[in-house]
Amino acid sequence: MYHVIQAKNSAQIGFYSSFEEQLNHSHPLYILANRIDWNVFEEAFKKHYSATQGKPAKPIRLMVSLLILKQLRNLSDESVVGQWAENAYYQYFGGEKLFSVKPPCVPTELVEFRKRIGEAGSELIFKESIRINGKDADDDNLSGDTTVQEKNITYPTDDKLYKKIIVKCQAIGLKERVELRQSYKFTVKN
């Protein structure tokens, strides 16, 4: 009886392996972290920071990565900060070299960061995500899925709907030559 021995990958993760070596290199966040040009954000946002005033700021890559993860995973500020402490891929995406069990920041720091970089900074993050996604990233035209955008819906409790009902009833009454006791002409305006 012969035993067939198959060669296995001899590279094992050891106790002294780096954080990066312990991750699956085919994971989408690992790949995305290595495709994004993080220096674009460093250069664009460094003007919003002072090395001599106030307490040291969180790294720009960390804050940008949290905003990107928030959008990618459709999370709130609180959720993305909470999940960051539990997820090694989130931390690698944010530029960490070691796994940490502590949250990277307080959720309100994301609000302050968005205010600091402004609309132009948010647009830069969006442009970079377009650049790295898809074959048509260099095109001037962008095709977006608008099915998730809010719709202009009038709910039955809205004041606008009540006014519409009164106006339609008045039109029906005039058409059918029904004499109305009260026209609501002045109350509709209020």
C-alpha positions in Angstrom: 0.0 0.0 0.0 1.4 3.3 -1.1 0.6 6.6 0.4 0.5 9.6 -1.8 2.0 12.6 0.0 0.9 15.9 -1.5 3.2 18.9 -1.1 1.6 21.5 1.1 2.4 25.1 1.3 5.2 25.2 3.8 4.8 28.8 4.7 3.1 28.9 8.1 1.9 31.9 10.1 4.1 32.0 13.1 4.1 33.9 16.3 6.4 36.5 14.9 4.5 37.0 11.6 3.6 40.5 10.7 0.0 41.8 10.8 0.0 41.9 7.0 1.2 38.4 6.6 -1.7 37.1 8.8 -4.3 38.5 6.5 -5.9 36.9 3.4 -4.3 38.8 0.5 -7.4 38.1 -1.7 -9.8 39.8 0.7 -11.5 42.8 -1.0 -10.5 45.3 1.7 -6.8 44.1 1.5 -6.8 44.6 -2.3 -8.6 48.0 -2.0 -6.2 49.2 0.6 -3.3 48.6 -1.8 -5.0 50.1 -4.8 -5.9 53.5 -3.2 -3.3 56.2 -3.5 -3.4 57.4 0.1 -0.8 60.1 -0.6 -3.5 62.0 -2.5 -5.4 62.5 0.7 -2.3 63.3 2.8 -1.2 66.0 0.4 -4.7 67.5 0.0 -5.7 67.5 3.7 -2.4 68.4 5.4 -3.3 72.1 5.0 -6.1 71.6 7.5 -3.7 70.5 10.3 -1.2 72.4 12.4 1.8 70.6 13.9 2.1 73.2 16.7 -1.5 73.8 17.8 -3.9 71.7 19.8 -3.6 68.0 20.5 -2.2 65.7 17.8 -4.7 64.8 15.2 -5.6 61.3 14.1 -3.8 60.1 10.9 -5.4 61.3 7.7 -5.4 57.8 6.3 -7.3 56.5 9.3 -10.0 59.1 9.0 -10.4 58.8 5.3 -10.5 55.0 5.6 -13.3 55.2 8.2 -15.3 57.5 5.8 -14.8 55.1 2.9 -15.7 52.0 5.1 -18.8 53.9 6.3 -20.0 54.3 2.7 -18.9 50.9 1.5 -20.7 49.1 4.3 -23.6 51.6 4.7 -22.8 52.1 8.4 -23.3 54.9 10.9 -20.4 56.8 12.4 -20.9 54.8 15.7 -21.0 51.5 13.9 -17.9 51.9 11.7 -15.9 53.0 14.8 -17.2 50.0 16.8 -16.6 47.5 14.0 -13.1 48.8 13.4 -12.0 47.5 16.8 -13.3 44.1 15.9 -12.1 43.7 12.3 -8.5 43.2 11.2 -9.3 44.1 7.6 -10.8 47.4 8.6 -7.6 48.1 10.6 -5.3 47.1 7.8 -7.4 49.3 5.4 -6.8 52.2 7.9 -3.1 51.8 7.8 -2.5 50.0 11.1 0.6 47.8 11.5 -0.7 46.0 14.6 -4.1 44.8 15.6 -5.8 46.9 18.3 -8.8 46.2 20.4 -9.4 49.9 21.1 -11.7 52.0 18.9 -9.6 54.4 16.6 -11.5 57.5 17.7 -14.8 58.8 19.0 -17.6 58.8 16.4 -17.9 62.6 16.7 -14.4 63.0 15.4 -15.7 61.8 12.0 -18.2 64.6 12.0 -15.4 67.1 12.8 -13.2 65.6 10.0 -15.9 65.9 7.4 -16.4 69.6 8.5 -12.6 70.1 8.3 -12.2 68.7 4.8 -15.4 70.3 3.5 -17.3 69.5 0.3 -14.1 69.6 -1.7 -12.5 66.9 0.4 -15.5 64.7 0.2 -15.5 65.1 -3.5 -11.8 64.1 -3.6 -12.6 60.9 -1.8 -15.4 60.2 -4.2 -13.1 60.9 -7.2 -10.5 58.5 -5.9 -13.1 55.8 -5.5 -14.2 56.3 -9.1 -10.6 56.2 -10.2 -9.9 52.8 -8.7 -13.3 51.2 -9.6 -14.2 50.0 -13.0 -12.8 50.0 -16.5 -14.4 53.4 -17.3 -12.8 55.3 -14.4 -11.1 57.8 -16.8 -14.4 58.6 -18.6 -16.0 62.1 -18.1 -19.4 60.5 -17.7 -20.5 58.6 -14.7 -23.4 56.1 -14.5 -24.9 56.0 -11.1 -27.6 53.8 -9.6 -30.3 56.2 -8.2 -32.6 53.5 -6.9 -31.3 54.0 -3.4 -31.9 57.8 -3.4 -34.8 59.2 -1.5 -37.9 59.8 -3.4 -40.3 62.8 -3.2 -43.2 61.1 -1.5 -46.2 62.9 -0.1 -47.5 61.1 3.0 -51.2 61.1 3.9 -50.6 63.2 7.0 -49.0 66.0 5.0 -50.7 69.4 4.9 -50.1 69.6 1.2 -52.3 66.6 0.6 -55.2 68.1 2.6 -55.0 71.3 0.5 -55.0 69.2 -2.7 -58.2 67.3 -1.5 -60.0 70.6 -0.8 -59.1 72.0 -4.2 -60.2 68.9 -6.0 -63.5 68.7 -4.1 -64.2 72.4 -4.9 -63.6 71.6 -8.6 -66.0 68.6 -8.5 -68.6 70.8 -6.7 -68.4 73.5 -9.4 -68.5 70.9 -12.2 -71.6 69.2 -10.7 -73.1 72.6 -9.8 -73.4 71.8 -6.1 -74.0 74.8 -3.9 -71.4 74.8 -1.1 -72.1 76.2 2.4 -68.4 77.0 2.9 -65.7 77.2 0.1 -62.7 77.0 2.4 -61.2 79.6 0.1 -59.5 81.6 2.8 -58.7 78.7 5.2 -56.8 76.7 2.5 -54.3 79.6 2.2 -53.6 79.4 5.9 
